[in-house]
Amino acid sequence: MSTAITGRGRPRTAPGEFGVISKPRSLACGALSVSATLRLPDGTTVRITGTAATATAARRDLASNAELVLAGWNVQTLTARTTFAELGAIWLSYYRTKGRAPQTVQRYESTLNGTVARALGSLTLGELDNGLLRRTVRAVAESGRIAEARACRVVIRAVLSYAVEQGAVPPQLINFDGFQLPTPLKKARAIKLPELENLRELITAHRDRDRPGPQSTKAHDDLMDCMDLILGTSLRISEVLAVHRDSIDLDAEHPTLIVDRKVEYVKGTGYRLGALKTDATARGIELPEFAVAILRRRFADGREFAFVARGGGLLSQNNIRRTLREVTGGSDLSGWLTPHSGRKTVATAVNNELGSSIAAEVLGQSDDRLIKSTYGERRPVAPNVTAITERFAPK
């Protein structure tokens, strides 16, 4: 809680603040009392007091009483002495009321309470400047954590935008115009057909090896079918694991899968069905014959979802990834092949044969920018246009 000097010719006390604190006055009980005028958010004023054994403690009591009065107005006053950590906690409480996806809130909270808090948490709003914020983000990027630097910039702007709305900081504080972060070059690597056959052989060999304990093949069967379905549909692993009986029509002239949900992990809750990333992600996909065969086999036992955990619940993405690492460990596929490689493989093939626009539709992207920059592996040789260039040959 801050104070503002009042009086003729002096700045007017801002709403949510109190004016000059009176000199301590001795009470009959031996305690000291101080008082001040608190200006409420509607502009009206009220007299507040603070009482304690010492003058310092009485002033603290007065500030505490002022906060109690303002709490009734649901107001959290921000001043130049508010620390970034305090502002962050207020913003996070506000952000949770906006209906954001739990994973988004958790991701922002992790960045806010981690990298951002270590750099800015103890500084007050009055100590921040635009150059400091830019240097903070730049330092994270220069440490090699480009993605974390981008997350820091997003969180810092979001938190301080809240303070701008409250009039606690000027808008120019969060101006990042002209501030660019390096874009990491991601070279998409599609799975070549010999590598795909090698993967299937590795899964089979790992499943059939001699080993102590239970001889269940469920983990390997789940991995094999999951990878094949990703290759047959271009789905993300989270979307494949959410395929349910009501989302498929295998008896139609063109068997179809409707992509309408995904399996997601929420801290404190576990795995659950969640909404897709964007409206463009929701789509229908015609299935190749091998994908139809996999789904018929999986749903033959009456299950609700194509993939289920041993206990009957949703199968986690980590189970698939862990088995894949065990299977490929020590091979040429180790370290780079992931479930998402199947999606990149489909994107590359469709992009090369039908173009980036079609590839974007198949993958459920709103436009083809991501296909061009990430998913579509560039051809080692440019398209053959000699039929055109041959026209310019000398006569």
TORDREN-734678 format. One record per residue (C-alpha): residue in one letter; x, y, z. Coordinates in steps of 0.02 Angstrom, whole numbers, padded with zeros to 5 digits, always signed. Example, Ala and Ser with C-alpha at 12.3 -4.5 7.8 and 13.67 -1.06 7.14 Angstrom:
TORDREN-734678
a+00615-00225+00390 s+00684-00053+00357 
This chain:
TORDREN-734678
m+00000+00000+00000 s+00071+00168-00049 t+00038+00343+00011 a+00011+00504-00083 i+00035+00681-00017 t-00123+00784-00013 g-00156+00967+00015 r-00173+01130-00080 g-00057+01132-00230 r-00007+00951-00203 p-00050+00796-00306 r-00220+00725-00269 t-00225+00555-00185 a-00255+00422-00315 p-00401+00301-00295 g-00347+00152-00191 e-00213+00251-00096 f-00210+00344+00067 g-00140+00515+00107 v-00021+00579+00240 i-00021+00476+00399 s-00052+00577+00557 k+00070+00589+00700 p+00054+00449+00829 r-00073+00484+00966 s-00062+00399+01136 l-00216+00305+01193 a-00273+00275+01371 c-00223+00093+01356 g-00043+00142+01319 a-00048+00100+01133 l-00015+00221+00992 s-00141+00264+00855 v-00117+00341+00683 s-00243+00387+00550 a-00254+00436+00366 t-00381+00468+00231 l-00408+00326+00109 r-00477+00369-00062 l-00592+00231-00124 p-00602+00172-00306 d-00760+00276-00334 g-00669+00434-00281 t-00750+00451-00109 t-00643+00450+00049 v-00648+00364+00217 r-00543+00387+00374 i-00442+00235+00427 t-00338+00206+00582 g-00199+00093+00642 t-00160+00046+00821 a-00010-00043+00898 a+00122-00033+01035 t+00243+00066+00926 a+00223+00200+00793 t+00300+00088+00658 a+00184-00055+00700 a+00035+00064+00702 r+00075+00122+00524 r+00085-00059+00469 d-00083-00091+00549 l-00156+00059+00457 a-00092-00006+00289 s-00166-00177+00329 n-00334-00099+00371 a-00331-00003+00207 e-00306-00165+00112 l-00453-00243+00204 v-00563-00097+00154 l-00508-00107-00027 a-00532-00296-00028 g-00717-00262-00016 w-00701-00174-00184 n-00606-00323-00256 v-00462-00206-00296 q-00278-00253-00294 t-00184-00089-00304 l-00025-00087-00407 t+00106+00045-00376 a+00285+00081-00424 r+00336-00017-00267 t+00242-00174-00318 t+00368-00310-00360 f+00359-00406-00522 a+00331-00565-00421 e+00180-00487-00335 l+00112-00426-00500 g+00139-00598-00575 a+00036-00682-00439 i-00106-00557-00466 w-00100-00580-00654 l-00098-00770-00640 s-00254-00768-00532 y-00337-00655-00661 y-00279-00764-00808 r-00353-00920-00730 t-00525-00841-00740 k-00514-00817-00930 g-00557-00996-00977 r-00386-01040-01049 a-00334-01221-01075 p-00257-01294-00916 q-00096-01337-01009 t-00078-01158-01067 v-00100-01092-00889 q+00025-01220-00823 r+00151-01177-00958 y+00139-00991-00923 e+00146-01020-00735 s+00303-01125-00755 t+00390-00990-00858 l+00330-00851-00743 n+00386-00935-00582 g+00545-01002-00659 t+00650-00905-00784 v+00555-00740-00770 a+00547-00740-00580 r+00734-00773-00565 a+00773-00625-00678 l+00640-00497-00628 g+00543-00561-00477 s+00625-00454-00344 l+00622-00293-00447 t+00483-00166-00423 l+00381-00097-00566 g+00467+00070-00542 e+00636-00013-00571 l+00589-00092-00737 d+00629-00015-00906 n+00610-00074-01084 g+00796-00102-01108 l+00803-00215-00955 l+00659-00321-01018 r+00740-00339-01190 r+00908-00386-01112 t+00823-00515-01001 v+00741-00603-01148 r+00900-00588-01252 a+01004-00669-01115 v+00890-00821-01113 a+00902-00836-01302 e+01092-00820-01300 s+01101-00964-01176 g+01032-01073-01315 r+00853-01082-01251 i+00765-01001-01398 a+00594-01075-01360 e+00606-01023-01178 a+00655-00847-01231 r+00498-00835-01337 a+00394-00898-01192 c+00474-00768-01077 r+00433-00627-01197 v+00252-00685-01207 v+00233-00697-01018 i+00321-00532-00981 r+00210-00440-01104 a+00053-00523-01037 v+00093-00485-00855 l+00143-00305-00887 s-00005-00277-01004 y-00113-00307-00851 a-00014-00173-00759 v-00035-00054-00907 e-00224-00078-00897 q-00217-00033-00713 g-00116+00123-00751 a+00033+00062-00652 v+00160+00066-00794 p+00169+00157-00963 p+00127+00062-01122 q+00300+00092-01196 l+00375-00019-01061 i+00318-00175-01154 n+00358-00115-01330 f+00459-00253-01413 d+00446-00180-01589 g+00601-00222-01689 f+00657-00350-01561 q+00692-00513-01652 l+00743-00682-01587 p+00837-00807-01695 t+00729-00938-01777 p+00802-01112-01751 l+00822-01204-01915 k+00723-01365-01902 k+00767-01490-02034 a+00619-01607-02053 r+00673-01788-02068 a+00550-01906-02146 i+00559-02094-02118 k+00624-02181-02273 l+00541-02345-02322 p+00695-02451-02275 e+00699-02363-02106 l+00514-02398-02083 e+00539-02583-02117 n+00687-02582-01997 l+00576-02505-01863 r+00444-02641-01884 e+00579-02775-01875 l+00651-02697-01716 i+00479-02691-01633 t+00448-02874-01676 a+00621-02931-01619 h+00607-02834-01456 r+00434-02905-01424 d+00486-03086-01457 r+00652-03084-01363 d+00681-03195-01212 r+00652-03096-01054 p+00607-03131-00872 g+00438-03090-00798 p+00270-03070-00885 q+00275-03102-01073 s+00142-02974-01120 t+00159-02901-01295 k+00034-02759-01266 a+00163-02618-01262 h+00241-02674-01426 d+00074-02704-01510 d+00016-02530-01456 l+00176-02453-01525 m+00164-02543-01692 d-00018-02499-01719 c+00004-02320-01659 m+00149-02286-01779 d+00055-02366-01924 l-00102-02265-01888 i-00001-02104-01881 l+00073-02149-02051 g-00100-02192-02117 t-00188-02035-02053 s-00054-01900-02023 l-00126-01878-01846 r-00030-01819-01695 i+00000-01954-01565 s-00122-01866-01447 e-00256-01877-01582 v-00223-02060-01623 l-00240-02108-01440 a-00409-02021-01435 v-00484-02119-01581 h-00649-02190-01517 r-00785-02301-01586 d-00902-02157-01627 s-00771-02065-01728 i-00752-02196-01865 d-00859-02265-02005 l-00769-02417-02070 d-00915-02485-02173 a-00937-02332-02283 e-00888-02335-02466 h-00739-02229-02413 p-00699-02275-02231 t-00678-02115-02133 l-00608-02057-01967 i-00671-01897-01886 v-00536-01805-01788 d-00627-01715-01647 r-00527-01733-01487 k-00357-01775-01413 v-00282-01854-01259 e-00199-01724-01148 y-00111-01722-00980 v-00167-01598-00848 k-00060-01577-00693 g-00152-01638-00540 t-00284-01725-00644 g-00193-01846-00758 y-00239-01895-00936 r-00406-01842-01005 l-00493-01803-01169 g-00471-01623-01223 a-00513-01504-01364 l-00407-01494-01521 k-00280-01355-01549 t-00381-01256-01677 d-00542-01266-01777 a-00440-01315-01929 t-00377-01468-01835 a-00553-01543-01830 r-00573-01637-01994 g-00624-01798-02077 i-00493-01915-02150 e-00520-02054-02274 l-00427-02209-02215 p-00310-02321-02314 e-00347-02508-02309 f-00209-02550-02184 a-00276-02420-02061 v-00452-02491-02080 a-00384-02665-02041 i-00297-02602-01883 l-00453-02515-01819 r-00566-02664-01856 r-00451-02776-01757 r-00437-02657-01612 f-00623-02624-01595 a-00669-02808-01616 d-00668-02836-01427 g-00800-02700-01397 r-00682-02571-01324 e-00729-02386-01331 f-00556-02319-01381 a-00433-02394-01503 f-00295-02382-01371 v-00325-02415-01187 a-00212-02432-01035 r-00200-02595-00939 g-00325-02530-00813 g-00448-02483-00949 g-00418-02295-00951 l-00338-02185-01083 l-00166-02239-01142 s-00032-02108-01110 q+00083-02038-01242 n+00231-02071-01128 n+00198-02259-01135 i+00215-02257-01325 r+00369-02146-01322 r+00454-02251-01188 t+00429-02414-01283 l+00491-02332-01443 r+00652-02276-01356 e+00679-02451-01287 v+00651-02530-01457 t+00763-02412-01557 g+00901-02394-01427 g+01072-02428-01504 s+01004-02427-01682 d+01020-02300-01822 l+00844-02241-01777 s+00891-02194-01599 g+00892-02010-01553 w+00789-01943-01696 l+00641-02054-01730 t+00487-02010-01628 p+00300-02039-01652 h+00292-01866-01731 s+00414-01925-01866 g+00268-02019-01942 r+00170-01857-01961 k+00321-01773-02040 t+00338-01919-02160 v+00159-01900-02221 a+00181-01711-02235 t+00339-01733-02338 a+00261-01858-02458 v+00101-01758-02484 n+00196-01595-02500 n+00313-01666-02632 e+00175-01747-02734 l+00024-01635-02711 g+00093-01470-02643 s+00098-01380-02477 s-00084-01322-02480 i-00150-01500-02491 a-00025-01556-02358 a-00088-01419-02242 e-00268-01478-02263 v-00220-01659-02230 l-00126-01613-02071 g-00261-01494-02010 q-00157-01336-02024 s-00242-01168-02053 d-00116-01125-02190 d+00039-01199-02269 r+00171-01093-02184 l+00214-01227-02057 i+00222-01358-02194 k+00350-01255-02287 s+00455-01209-02133 t+00450-01369-02031 y+00355-01522-02088 g+00395-01534-02272 e+00569-01602-02302 r+00648-01505-02444 r+00683-01601-02603 p+00869-01627-02632 v+00837-01585-02816 a+00720-01447-02874 p+00568-01498-02979 n+00610-01542-03158 v+00565-01392-03267 t+00678-01432-03414 a+00525-01443-03527 i+00505-01257-03497 t+00686-01201-03494 e+00724-01301-03652 r+00622-01173-03749 f+00762-01047-03726 a+00895-01154-03808 p+00995-01066-03945 k+00938-01098-04124 
